[in-house]
Amino acid sequence: MAFIQCDFSSETLGLAVSMNVILPQNTTQQIGMEGAASEGKHPTLYLLHGLSDDHSIWMRRTSIERYVSKLGLAVVMPAVNRSYYANMVSGPQYWTFISEELPKLARSFFPLSDKREDNFVAGLSMGGYGAFKLALSFPERYAAAASLSGALLTDWMFDARPQEAALIFGSKERFAGSENDLAALAEKAASNEVAASPLLYQCCGTEDFLYKENIRFRDHAQSLSLPITYEEEPGTHEWGYWDMKIQRVLEWLPIRT
């Protein structure tokens, strides 16, 4: 595998920004790890961070590079600060950045496939929200999305951090039914007659403070007959759980071989 720390300029944000990228490589002499890569452009997983983290966190807290080494899968890990993957009411347009600018730039820098069947997105906590938001907003672009302990309905954000939530989303009334409302996006995806819904994977530990919120979203998605796989087991909001479950996500992804 190749690991690249990439600093670049975002025209959307007017900022210098960063992403970490893992690229497939055919190798046989790396001790304890064998790498695989197909010819041509690589299938890609956009792997999103949580509220208090950044683009480096998946490499620092898990063995993601080792887990993907045999899969021929590129992994793009961008930084979006505490934006909730939204075009923030306070100004910075992180949704436009993550949904439009970032994929185009990443594909201009690296040999990444733009085919729907080769593109996936996953994340934890705030990143789980971002992953489902991308997939449900653009079902024609993503084959599958995974949420690990996702902050999917953002109720806790409005309750626990109302001032920050207001800077990101505005009021609860403004949030409801908007492009940031996953419940509304799920309904839109379920009624989309042009593009089939991406496959969805959702997991949450039963002791996680977001557990009830995850159950509510699961029930909503199932009521809409969205193709969702849900798993739960004992666990809290912590990296031991996410390190375990990202391995499960990689097993579940429909990566073409």
HELIX and SHEET records of a PDB file:
HELIX    1   1 ILE A   57  ARG A   61  1                                   5    
HELIX    2   2 ILE A   64  VAL A   68  1                                   5    
HELIX    3   3 TYR A   94  THR A   96  1                                   3    
HELIX    4   4 PHE A   97  GLU A  101  3                                   5    
HELIX    5   5 LEU A  102  PHE A  109  1                                   8    
HELIX    6   6 ARG A  116  ASP A  118  5                                   3    
HELIX    7   7 MET A  126  SER A  137  1                                  12    
HELIX    8   8 ASP A  155  ALA A  160  1                                   6    
HELIX    9   9 PRO A  162  PHE A  169  1                                   8    
HELIX   10  10 LYS A  172  PHE A  175  1                                   4    
HELIX   11  11 LEU A  182  ALA A  190  1                                   9    
HELIX   12  12 TYR A  211  SER A  223  1                                  13    
HELIX   13  13 TRP A  239  TRP A  252  1                                  14    
SHEET    1   A 8 ALA A   2  SER A  10  0                                        
SHEET    2   A 8 LEU A  15  LEU A  23 -1                                        
SHEET    3   A 8 ALA A  74  PRO A  78 -1                                        
SHEET    4   A 8 THR A  44  LEU A  48  1                                        
SHEET    5   A 8 ASN A 119  LEU A 124  1                                        
SHEET    6   A 8 ALA A 144  LEU A 148  1                                        
SHEET    7   A 8 LEU A 199  GLY A 205  1                                        
SHEET    8   A 8 ILE A 228  GLU A 233  1                                        
END                                                                             
